């Protein structure tokens, strides 16, 4: 009978764990713990090395996986197109609301107008930025449509 947890046995049996990933789970941790001979959790905390560790090959594979999203960012044209649309939508909302603070809802327009009356443009822009940042994607698309589409009511 294996000493590995049931979830590990099940995942391994179903072929979900790579053999290299399975190896550190099964026996090296037992050898490491035998070498450390901890009597308490503090013994493990102050051991100076991990009690459970992967093989050097697995560490290298993990490092490659961790760096992959940053080394090769997704450049699909559809994703780039949607990101551009989102950027333009948010920029347009910020510009329109920043130019005419009376278009902000009551809770945000009063502080923005008060900041503008004090010639605090940074404060007025911060109110608009906070309002815009608090929008969900759906809310931002609806706000953009209402601000720019002449056929949209309100």
N, C-alpha and C positions, 0 to 999 in steps of 0.2 A: 504494500500500500504506500502511495506517495505521501510525502509530508507537505507538498504544495497545497495551498488553499484550493477549495473546490472550484472557485471561479477560474483559477489558472488551469486546473486540470481540464475543465470544460472547454475553455477557449483553445487550449492546446489540442484537445481531441478533435475539435471542429476545424483545426487548421488556421485559426485566426492569429496565433502568435508565431512569429518567425522562430526557428530553432535557436538562433543566436539570442533572441529576446527571452526565450524560455530558460536558457542555461543559467543566467545569473539568479533566477528565481529559485531554482531547484537545489543546488548544492553549495555554491561558493559562499552564500550567506551563512551557512552552517560552519564552514571552515573559518570565516572571518570572526564569527561570534566565539568560536572555540579559542582562537588566538587572542582575542580581546579579553575573554573571561570576565565580562562585566558583572558587577554585583548590584548595580543600580542604573537608572537611566542617566544619572550624571556621569557614570563611567563611560557610557557611549558618547555623551555630549562632549566630553573632554578627551576622547581617544585620539584626536588629531587626524583621523582618517575615517572614511565611511565604513559602517558595519556591513552594508549591502552595496555592492558596486557592480557595474557592468564590465564586460571584457573591454580591452582597448579597441577591438574591432567594432563593438557595439557603441562605444563612446564616439568613435569617428563617424559612424552611421548616424547617430543622434545629432551630432554637430552639423552634419550635412543637411539633415532634415530641418533643423532649426533655422539654418541660414538660407534655405531654398526660397522662401517667400520674398526675402529681401534681395536676393541675387537676381531673380528673374520675375519682376513684378508683371502682373497680368497686363497685357497690351492689346487685348481684343478690341476691335473697333467699336463694337456695340457697347462695351463697358465704358470706353473713353467717351463715346457719344452721350451716354446717360450722365456721366460725371460732368461733362460740359453743360448739359441742360440744367443739372442741379446747381452748378456754380452760377450760371446766368440767372436762374430763378432767384436765388438768394441775393445775388448782387442787385438785381432789379428791385426786389422788395425793399432792401436796405436803402437804396437810392431814393425810391419813391417816398417811403415813410420818413427818411431823413430830411428830404426836401420839404415835405408838407406834414408837419407833426399833427395837424388836425385830423389826419386819416387814421391815426392810432386809436385803439379803443380807449374808453374813458380812464381806465386804470393806468394806462401808460402815457396818454397824451398830457395829462396834468404835470407829471414830473418833467417830461421832455420840454413842454412850453415854459415851465418855471426855470429850467436850466438855460434855455435859450434867452429868456428875459434877463438873466444874470450875465449874459454873454459867455456862458460856459458851454461852448460847442462840444467839447469832449464829453461833458456830462450828458448833453442831449443825444449825442451819438451813442453813448453807452446805454441809454434807455432803449433806443431803437435796436441796438445790437442784442441786448438782453431779450427784448420782445421777439426778435427774429430767431434767436438761438433756441428759444423755448418752443418753437413750432415743430410739430411732427412733419414728416414728408407730405402727407396728405393735406394737412392744414396749410403748409407753404404753397402747394400747388393750387389750392382753392383760393388762397389770398392773392396769389399772383394773377390768377384768372380774373378775380373780381377787380383787381387794380388796373388791369390792362385791357381786358376784353370789353368792348363797347356794348356788346349785346348781353352781357352778364348783368343780372339785376343786383343792385346794392353794391 
